[in-house]
Amino acid sequence: MNSAVHAIIVPTQSVGMEEAMTTLDKRIPYYPVLMVLTQPPVITDIPLAKGYSFHPYEPSYKEAWIALHVSLGQLESMESGRRYFAETFETHPKELAQHMILVVDENGNLAGTSSVWEGFHFGERRMRVHWVGVDERHQRKGLAKSLMLKTIQLYSSLHCEHPLYLTTQTNSYVAISMYQRLGFTAYMGSMPVNFHANAETFAKDNETAWRIIGEQLDKL
């Protein structure tokens, strides 16, 4: 695994296609994929657009968090979102307070979220990027990249044994483009034991998925 470190300098007004990272292009075939942070960036600054700030999680933001991910199509409904939040996050209150990242506007309204959370795709506890999203009303302002940089910075402070990873899909190739610029690379190994895919066709499907992603990235 490549452990090279490279610096990333993010312009204050880093806007553009990365803000579409939570938009799924359903015109292309769906394949789930994994990415691993093999080239962690040296983060010297995390700029935010004027009027925005990072904010620790507080229970008062629970409903807004759920509503944001429902609006992005990442959760089916407020009801199912509440169940998910309770089962996944509220069972770990200490980690919830420390590992969830929020971006709020000047009025304290939730604009975006991310988290560093435990994942078991590889058969053991590892840390993953989880639930990244930017409210459509706050997109085109560079918040997605700022959230990802803050997420990587938080992960680095945890001094974990294994590299940070994330799960995504072919339909999110715009987000994948940004992940690549931040040091994430395609996972091309054998199928992780708890990854939801067909074990018999995983290798072939994974190659197909990354070919599709590459074709879409060439068009950007």
C-alpha positions as CSV (number, residue, x, y, z in Angstrom):
1,M,0.0,0.0,0.0
2,N,1.4,3.4,-1.0
3,S,2.0,5.4,2.1
4,A,3.3,8.5,0.3
5,V,2.1,11.9,1.7
6,H,1.3,14.8,-0.4
7,A,0.2,18.3,0.4
8,I,-3.2,19.7,-0.7
9,I,-3.8,23.4,-0.7
10,V,-7.4,24.2,-1.1
11,P,-8.4,27.6,-2.4
12,T,-10.7,29.7,-0.2
13,Q,-13.4,29.7,-2.9
14,S,-13.1,26.0,-3.9
15,V,-16.4,25.5,-5.6
16,G,-17.6,23.5,-8.6
17,M,-18.4,20.0,-9.5
18,E,-17.5,18.5,-6.1
19,E,-20.7,20.1,-4.7
20,A,-22.7,17.6,-6.8
21,M,-21.1,14.8,-4.8
22,T,-24.4,13.8,-3.2
23,T,-26.2,13.7,-6.6
24,L,-26.5,10.3,-8.1
25,D,-26.4,9.8,-11.9
26,K,-28.9,7.0,-12.3
27,R,-28.3,6.9,-16.1
28,I,-25.4,4.6,-15.6
29,P,-25.3,1.1,-14.2
30,Y,-25.0,0.8,-10.4
31,Y,-22.1,-1.0,-8.9
32,P,-20.9,-0.6,-5.2
33,V,-17.2,0.2,-4.8
34,L,-14.8,0.9,-2.0
35,M,-12.0,3.5,-1.7
36,V,-9.1,3.6,0.7
37,L,-7.1,6.6,1.8
38,T,-3.7,5.5,0.6
39,Q,-2.2,9.0,0.2
40,P,-3.2,11.1,3.2
41,P,-3.0,14.8,2.5
42,V,-1.1,17.2,4.7
43,I,-3.9,19.5,5.8
44,T,-2.6,23.0,6.7
45,D,-5.9,24.9,6.3
46,I,-9.6,24.1,5.9
47,P,-11.3,27.2,4.6
48,L,-15.0,27.7,4.7
49,A,-17.2,30.0,2.6
50,K,-18.1,33.2,4.3
51,G,-20.9,32.9,6.9
52,Y,-20.3,29.1,7.5
53,S,-18.6,27.4,10.4
54,F,-17.9,23.9,11.7
55,H,-20.1,22.9,14.7
56,P,-20.0,19.9,17.0
57,Y,-23.0,17.6,17.1
58,E,-25.8,18.5,19.5
59,P,-29.1,16.7,19.9
60,S,-30.9,19.8,18.7
61,Y,-29.5,19.0,15.2
62,K,-30.9,15.4,15.0
63,E,-34.0,16.3,13.1
64,A,-32.2,18.6,10.7
65,W,-29.6,15.9,10.1
66,I,-32.3,13.4,9.2
67,A,-34.2,15.9,7.0
68,L,-31.0,16.8,5.1
69,H,-30.3,13.1,4.2
70,V,-33.9,12.5,3.3
71,S,-33.9,15.5,1.0
72,L,-30.8,14.1,-0.7
73,G,-32.4,10.7,-1.2
74,Q,-29.9,9.0,1.2
75,L,-32.7,8.1,3.7
76,E,-36.2,7.0,2.7
77,S,-38.2,9.0,5.2
78,M,-38.0,10.9,8.5
79,E,-39.4,7.9,10.3
80,S,-36.9,5.4,9.0
81,G,-34.2,8.0,9.5
82,R,-35.0,8.4,13.2
83,R,-34.8,4.6,13.6
84,Y,-31.5,4.5,11.8
85,F,-30.1,7.4,13.8
86,A,-31.1,5.9,17.1
87,E,-29.7,2.4,16.3
88,T,-26.5,3.7,14.7
89,F,-25.5,6.8,16.5
90,E,-27.4,7.3,19.7
91,T,-26.2,3.9,21.0
92,H,-22.7,5.5,21.0
93,P,-23.2,9.0,22.5
94,K,-19.5,9.6,23.2
95,E,-18.5,8.8,19.6
96,L,-21.5,10.7,18.2
97,A,-20.3,13.9,20.0
98,Q,-16.7,13.4,18.9
99,H,-16.9,11.9,15.4
100,M,-19.8,13.7,13.7
101,I,-19.0,17.0,11.9
102,L,-21.5,19.6,11.1
103,V,-21.3,22.8,9.0
104,V,-23.9,25.5,9.9
105,D,-24.7,28.8,8.3
106,E,-24.6,32.2,10.0
107,N,-28.1,31.5,11.5
108,G,-27.1,28.2,12.9
109,N,-29.0,26.2,10.2
110,L,-27.5,22.9,9.2
111,A,-25.8,23.1,5.8
112,G,-23.7,19.9,5.7
113,T,-22.6,16.8,7.6
114,S,-20.0,14.1,7.7
115,S,-18.6,11.7,10.2
116,V,-15.8,9.3,11.0
117,W,-17.5,6.1,12.0
118,E,-16.8,2.5,12.6
119,G,-17.3,0.1,9.8
120,F,-16.9,-3.7,9.6
121,H,-16.8,-4.4,5.9
122,F,-13.3,-5.9,6.3
123,G,-14.4,-8.2,9.1
124,E,-12.9,-6.1,11.8
125,R,-13.5,-2.6,13.2
126,R,-12.1,0.1,11.0
127,M,-12.9,3.7,10.6
128,R,-14.8,4.9,7.5
129,V,-16.1,8.2,6.0
130,H,-19.8,8.1,6.7
131,W,-22.9,10.1,5.8
132,V,-21.4,13.0,3.8
133,G,-24.0,15.4,2.5
134,V,-24.5,19.1,1.7
135,D,-28.0,20.6,1.7
136,E,-29.0,21.6,-1.9
137,R,-29.6,25.2,-0.7
138,H,-26.0,25.4,0.4
139,Q,-24.2,23.8,-2.5
140,R,-21.8,25.4,-4.9
141,K,-19.8,26.9,-2.0
142,G,-17.1,24.4,-1.5
143,L,-18.6,22.9,1.6
144,A,-18.2,19.3,0.4
145,K,-14.5,19.6,0.1
146,S,-14.2,21.4,3.4
147,L,-16.2,18.6,5.1
148,M,-14.0,15.9,3.6
149,L,-10.8,17.7,4.7
150,K,-12.2,18.1,8.2
151,T,-13.1,14.4,8.2
152,I,-9.6,13.3,7.2
153,Q,-8.1,15.6,9.8
154,L,-10.4,14.1,12.5
155,Y,-9.4,10.6,11.4
156,S,-5.7,11.5,11.5
157,S,-6.1,12.6,15.1
158,L,-7.4,9.2,16.1
159,H,-4.1,7.4,15.2
160,C,-5.8,4.3,13.8
161,E,-4.0,1.2,12.7
162,H,-5.8,0.8,9.4
163,P,-6.3,3.4,6.7
164,L,-9.6,5.4,6.4
165,Y,-12.0,4.0,3.9
166,L,-15.3,4.7,2.3
167,T,-18.1,3.0,0.3
168,T,-19.6,4.6,-2.7
169,Q,-21.0,3.6,-6.1
170,T,-20.5,4.2,-9.8
171,N,-23.4,6.7,-9.9
172,S,-21.4,9.0,-7.6
173,Y,-18.5,9.4,-10.0
174,V,-18.4,13.2,-9.4
175,A,-17.8,12.6,-5.7
176,I,-15.2,9.9,-6.6
177,S,-13.3,12.5,-8.6
178,M,-13.0,14.6,-5.4
179,Y,-12.1,11.7,-3.3
180,Q,-9.3,10.9,-5.6
181,R,-7.9,14.4,-5.4
182,L,-7.9,14.0,-1.6
183,G,-5.8,10.8,-1.7
184,F,-8.4,8.0,-1.9
185,T,-7.7,5.2,-4.3
186,A,-9.8,2.4,-5.7
187,Y,-9.9,-0.8,-3.6
188,M,-9.0,-3.6,-6.0
189,G,-8.4,-6.4,-3.5
190,S,-10.4,-9.5,-2.8
191,M,-14.0,-8.9,-1.6
192,P,-14.2,-7.8,2.0
193,V,-16.1,-10.3,4.1
194,N,-19.0,-8.0,5.0
195,F,-19.3,-6.1,1.7
196,H,-22.7,-6.4,0.1
197,A,-21.9,-7.9,-3.3
198,N,-21.8,-11.1,-5.2
199,A,-18.6,-12.9,-4.0
200,E,-18.4,-15.0,-7.2
201,T,-18.4,-12.0,-9.5
202,F,-16.9,-9.4,-7.3
203,A,-13.5,-9.1,-9.0
204,K,-15.1,-8.8,-12.5
205,D,-17.8,-6.5,-11.3
206,N,-15.2,-4.3,-9.5
207,E,-13.2,-4.0,-12.7
208,T,-16.3,-3.1,-14.6
209,A,-17.3,-0.5,-12.0
210,W,-14.0,1.3,-12.2
211,R,-14.0,1.2,-15.9
212,I,-17.4,2.9,-15.9
213,I,-16.2,5.4,-13.4
214,G,-13.1,6.2,-15.4
215,E,-15.2,6.7,-18.6
216,Q,-17.4,9.1,-16.8
217,L,-14.5,11.0,-15.2
218,D,-12.9,11.4,-18.6
219,K,-16.1,13.4,-19.7
220,L,-15.9,15.8,-16.8
